[in-house]
Amino acid sequence: MAAAADTAKPRPKTSPKSIKFLFGGLAGMGATVFVQPLDLVKNRMQLSGQGSKAREYKTSFHAVASILRNEGVRGIYTGLSAGLLRQATYTTTRLGIYTILFERMSKADGTPPNFLMKALIGMTAGATGAFVGTPAEVALIRMTADGRLPADQRRGYTNVFNALIRITREEGVTTLWRGCIPTMARAVVVNAAQLASYSQSKQALLDSGYFRDDILCHFCASMISGLVTTAASMPVDIVKTRIQNMRMIDGKPEYKNGLDVLVKVIRNEGFFSLWKGFTPYYARLGPHTVLTFIFLEQMNKFYKIYFLDS
């Protein structure tokens, strides 16, 4: 026993939890730099044709062309500071909560939680992260929506911090958490749909006999999972977007609650309007995930070389 203990390999060095959380947030922020234009287009599409107005954008490509023509290349990156802050708050909190709960629910011998428990942990972490990230989300929705309004109706936030300060001063601090319930609900739906659909898609691809358990199979399963996740979460997402961007009309809010948003969208714009912005939403989901993991792997690699192995 003693000999076995002496010959046992030492546990590999790993980065501290704080570094893992930091890298998780930074990786999400790095990915956002590349996919922010898709977020902008998705938000514009969801607000297009709001109420009784004519739909401003026919398709996602029409939206991109219109934004570039009217607002320039810089216009396509409107709200980037809010997108970065959202990742810094949402991703870091979600990763932190997930890691803590995962370790708490693991057995003493290191056995990880079962699939159902992992799903519950993921949904809890997602909802908590969404709550923390809601102020940045509100700022992002408003900043990306501004360019579609007439000049005299624009809020004119210069950056995310200017937006947060002005919202607090002009509308009260609770407005920063406007739409937090649908934001948290979306996070729960996304986490649940991703976990279930990815697992099922991967198994179906392997059972078909045309795939092996390799990167191609993982990529195809991810794309199928993204399709299911987008379809499942978009109705909740449009509720969130409309509530966070709404104004007061004659002293009353445009929408009473999330159900009121759904009823008005379906009645005034049609049932399938709940999936406005489907293309940019789906196009954003895959690249953002892939880029996040690429940045995360590179940061972990450099940290290991310069801090753990030195």
Order of alpha helices (4+ residues) and beta strands (2+ residues): alpha-alpha-alpha-alpha-alpha-alpha-alpha-alpha-alpha-beta-beta-alpha-alpha
